[in-house]
């Protein structure tokens, strides 16, 4: 079990070693068990990550297959990190502990889920693929989930949804109070049972406008009072929409994608935004980790499979480029030099 058997005691005051480790573990645990993860908004964002990353083009290795990419996307979205043990294939790890040196992982103790019970293995850092996002400078070897970085909005969304579910479960929705002259309780119960279930029928009951004891009674007839709560005064719709939009933005999804009045161009722009500003940076970090651990240059591209570009604008651009190159050739200008002048040359290729 080396190097986990060796015990070292370190003491520090204020925000030292112990405080940092406790904060890192608290962040790790709470990022996994947030109640906001159970909402449909979060799961829709996770599905976008999972589908987008599983379609990515991977070059340089056969280890990162579609299934591994989908598992990585879901783990990163809900947990902020994903760990795979490198053997003849990538083995997903359900839990892990690590030892670091210079803020870099040195060795891992990983737990692997099995149908009959999990098992534990110890591996060096070179035998483990550790993908993480949202790392804090106090613990760069741990990742944080988007919900951990937006706890207030996730908690608000969960609180509003819980409140609405309790209202629909316990509130007297569609219940009414109908005044009736003084009568024995048994007669009132019988009358209430007579109203129940008689939908679409004409119910005739005695009016309250009666005259007795030498004078008219109160001039009020049967006027029902609705007991359905007025949720509009609590601004639940506005609060729910604001919290939902904040969760979408935390996951890199434009809120307009879930708008009821959205259009085709908005949907395409939201898909491009997810691919360009959320999934592709994550894919680049994953490619660096895979290149360092798998012994070869690995590239992961999410833009081409997701068509994260304006097809019409790209067609017009290529037409203009071809015309410009032809004019440059006729004028005796080096096309490569001209492309570099407008910052279109890639010096890294």
Buried (B, 14 or more C-beta within 10 A) or exposed (E): EEEEEEEEEEEEEEEEEEEBEEBBEEBBEBBBEBBBBEBEBBBBBBEBBBBBBBBBEBEBBEBBBEEBBBBBBBBBBBBBBBBBBBEEEBBBBEBBEBBBEEEEBBBBBBBBEEEEEEEEBBBEBEBBBBBBBBBBEBBBBBBBBBBBBBEEBBBBBBBBBEBBEEBEEEEEEEEEEEEBEEEEEEEEEEBEEEEEEEEEEEEEEEEBEEEEEEEEEEEEEEEEEEEEEEBEEBEBEEBBBBBBBBBBBBBBBBBBBBBEEBEEEBBBBBBBBBBBEBBBEBBEBBBEBBBEBBEEEBBBBBBEBBEBBBEEEEEEEEEEEEEBBEEBEEEEBEBEEBBEEEEEBEEEE
